[in-house]
């Protein structure tokens, strides 16, 4: 594997292990190809993707923060949620009024 994608994999795995939920804002859309290339198993509304030996759900922003929040809400309301990567291509974090504020204050990539 190329060193940079390997580095991204490792960063994501570490953050998912430590925080369980990672919100990834990609304002310049620089990592769309990386996210699109993740090994995935589309077995439901949110696909499972594999990062090294870690499996996580992947939620992609599709233009509506409220739809995204509704989609991930059942996964994040547990005491110890399953790993979840929320990817927002073309979006910047709004520190004052984000619908994802409770999720994106703990860890961002």
Residue pairs with C-beta under 8 A, 6 or more apart in sequence:
1 9
5 34
8 31
8 34
9 51
9 52
10 52
11 109
12 22
12 51
12 54
12 56
12 85
12 109
13 51
13 52
13 53
13 54
15 22
15 107
15 109
16 22
16 51
16 54
16 56
16 83
16 84
16 85
17 54
17 83
18 107
19 106
19 107
20 80
20 81
20 82
20 83
20 84
21 76
21 81
21 83
21 84
21 86
21 103
21 106
21 107
22 84
22 85
22 86
22 107
22 108
22 109
23 86
23 88
23 93
23 100
23 103
23 104
23 107
23 108
23 109
24 31
24 85
24 86
24 87
24 88
24 108
24 109
25 88
25 91
25 92
25 93
25 104
25 108
26 32
26 87
26 88
26 89
26 90
26 91
27 90
27 91
27 92
29 89
29 90
31 87
31 89
32 89
35 58
35 60
35 87
35 89
38 49
38 50
38 51
38 58
39 49
39 50
40 47
40 48
40 49
40 50
40 58
41 47
41 48
41 49
41 50
45 71
46 57
46 58
46 59
46 71
46 72
46 75
47 57
47 58
48 55
48 56
48 57
48 58
49 55
49 56
49 57
49 58
49 85
51 85
54 83
55 83
56 82
56 83
56 84
56 85
57 75
57 82
57 83
57 84
57 85
58 85
58 87
59 68
59 71
59 72
59 84
59 85
59 86
59 87
60 87
60 89
61 68
61 86
61 87
61 88
61 89
61 90
61 91
62 68
65 98
65 99
65 100
66 99
68 86
68 88
68 99
68 100
69 99
69 100
72 84
72 86
72 103
75 81
75 82
75 84
76 84
76 103
86 100
86 103
86 104
93 104
93 108
98 104
